[in-house]
Amino acid sequence: MARVTLEFPEVFTFSTTLTVRVSDINYGNHLGNDRMVSLLHEARLRYLYSHDFSEFNIAGLGIMVTDIVVTFLAESFVGDPLVFEVGTTDFNKYGCDVVYRVVNAKTNRLVAKAKTGIVFFDYDERHIAHVPKIFTERCGELSQCS
């Protein structure tokens, strides 16, 4: 079976640390894949907040996740501090990809790479919308993100 490969630049301009909680552990005694998705969501929220946005207010629009890919490269356990590096890439007129690199701060091991595709959505009118200019100004491609 072919594995999905995600390629990212070496430098991300935003990072946040989240600690693996006991409730994040699955029956394999490591971080569960469903819990990783929740941690990615938290990292994405923190990224947006760092640019004075929220998921429901980016120039009056919200965002909607259209797809997600997570590739696991190492296990994580209770108490592990995970650094989530976050950025945006692959813009189109309605959205972009939010990309993540997850590193265990204790061991410096790469734990996961991920991406979530997002589109901008007008929740009042119930339709997708163009990427707001202020979003691309503040969070353009990784190499330009401020």
C-alpha positions as CSV (number, residue, x, y, z in Angstrom):
1,M,0.0,0.0,0.0
2,A,1.4,3.4,-1.0
3,R,1.8,5.9,1.9
4,V,0.8,9.5,1.6
5,T,3.8,11.8,1.6
6,L,3.7,15.4,2.7
7,E,6.5,17.8,1.9
8,F,7.1,21.0,3.9
9,P,9.7,23.7,4.0
10,E,12.3,23.6,6.8
11,V,11.0,26.8,8.5
12,F,7.7,27.4,10.1
13,T,6.9,30.8,11.6
14,F,4.5,29.7,14.3
15,S,4.7,27.0,17.0
16,T,2.9,26.0,20.1
17,T,3.4,23.2,22.6
18,L,0.7,20.8,23.8
19,T,1.3,18.1,26.3
20,V,-0.1,14.6,25.7
21,R,-2.8,13.9,28.4
22,V,-3.9,10.6,29.8
23,S,-7.2,11.0,28.0
24,D,-5.2,11.2,24.7
25,I,-3.9,7.6,25.1
26,N,-5.5,4.7,23.3
27,Y,-5.5,0.9,24.0
28,G,-2.0,0.7,22.4
29,N,-0.8,2.9,25.3
30,H,0.2,5.7,23.0
31,L,-1.3,8.9,21.5
32,G,-4.4,7.8,19.6
33,N,-4.9,9.0,16.0
34,D,-8.3,10.5,16.8
35,R,-6.7,12.5,19.6
36,M,-4.0,13.7,17.3
37,V,-6.7,15.3,15.1
38,S,-8.0,17.1,18.2
39,L,-4.5,18.3,19.0
40,L,-4.1,19.6,15.4
41,H,-7.4,21.4,15.8
42,E,-6.1,23.1,19.0
43,A,-2.8,24.1,17.2
44,R,-4.8,25.5,14.3
45,L,-6.9,27.6,16.7
46,R,-3.8,28.9,18.4
47,Y,-2.3,29.8,15.0
48,L,-5.4,31.7,14.0
49,Y,-5.6,33.5,17.4
50,S,-1.9,34.6,17.0
51,H,-3.1,36.5,13.8
52,D,-6.2,37.9,15.6
53,F,-8.5,35.5,13.9
54,S,-10.9,32.8,15.0
55,E,-12.5,29.9,13.1
56,F,-15.7,31.8,12.8
57,N,-14.4,35.3,12.2
58,I,-11.8,36.0,9.5
59,A,-13.1,39.2,8.0
60,G,-16.6,38.0,8.8
61,L,-16.2,34.6,7.4
62,G,-15.6,31.2,9.0
63,I,-13.5,28.3,7.8
64,M,-14.5,24.7,7.1
65,V,-12.2,21.7,7.0
66,T,-12.5,19.9,3.7
67,D,-9.9,17.2,4.2
68,I,-7.2,16.0,6.5
69,V,-4.0,13.9,6.2
70,V,-1.9,12.7,9.1
71,T,1.2,10.7,8.7
72,F,2.6,9.2,11.9
73,L,6.4,8.8,12.2
74,A,6.8,8.0,16.0
75,E,4.8,7.2,19.1
76,S,3.9,9.7,21.8
77,F,3.1,8.9,25.4
78,V,1.5,10.6,28.5
79,G,3.4,13.7,29.4
80,D,5.2,14.1,26.2
81,P,5.5,17.8,25.2
82,L,4.7,18.1,21.5
83,V,5.7,21.1,19.5
84,F,3.2,21.9,16.7
85,E,4.7,24.0,13.9
86,V,1.9,25.5,11.8
87,G,1.7,27.4,8.6
88,T,-0.4,27.8,5.4
89,T,0.4,26.8,1.8
90,D,-1.2,25.8,-1.5
91,F,-3.7,28.7,-1.7
92,N,-6.6,28.8,-4.2
93,K,-9.4,31.3,-4.5
94,Y,-11.5,29.6,-1.8
95,G,-9.0,28.3,0.7
96,C,-5.6,26.7,1.4
97,D,-3.9,24.0,3.3
98,V,-2.9,24.4,6.9
99,V,0.2,22.3,7.4
100,Y,1.7,21.0,10.6
101,R,4.9,19.4,11.7
102,V,4.8,17.8,15.2
103,V,8.0,17.2,17.1
104,N,8.5,15.7,20.6
105,A,10.3,18.4,22.5
106,K,11.8,15.9,24.9
107,T,13.4,13.6,22.3
108,N,13.5,15.9,19.3
109,R,11.9,13.2,17.2
110,L,9.5,14.0,14.4
111,V,6.1,12.5,15.5
112,A,3.8,13.4,12.7
113,K,3.3,15.5,9.6
114,A,-0.2,16.7,8.8
115,K,-2.3,19.0,6.7
116,T,-5.9,20.2,6.8
117,G,-7.5,21.6,3.7
118,I,-9.7,24.6,4.5
119,V,-12.2,26.7,2.6
120,F,-13.7,30.0,3.7
121,F,-17.4,29.8,4.4
122,D,-20.1,32.3,4.9
123,Y,-22.2,30.7,7.6
124,D,-25.0,33.2,7.3
125,E,-25.5,32.7,3.6
126,R,-24.4,29.0,3.7
127,H,-21.9,29.1,0.9
128,I,-18.2,29.0,0.3
129,A,-16.4,32.4,-0.1
130,H,-13.2,33.7,-1.5
131,V,-10.1,33.9,0.7
132,P,-10.2,37.2,2.5
133,K,-7.4,39.6,1.6
134,I,-6.5,40.1,5.2
135,F,-5.9,36.4,5.7
136,T,-3.4,36.2,2.8
137,E,-1.7,39.4,4.0
138,R,-1.2,37.9,7.5
139,C,-0.9,34.3,6.7
140,G,0.2,33.9,3.1
141,E,2.4,31.1,1.9
142,L,4.8,29.8,4.6
143,S,7.8,31.7,3.2
144,Q,5.9,35.0,3.6
145,C,3.9,34.4,6.8
146,S,4.4,37.0,9.5
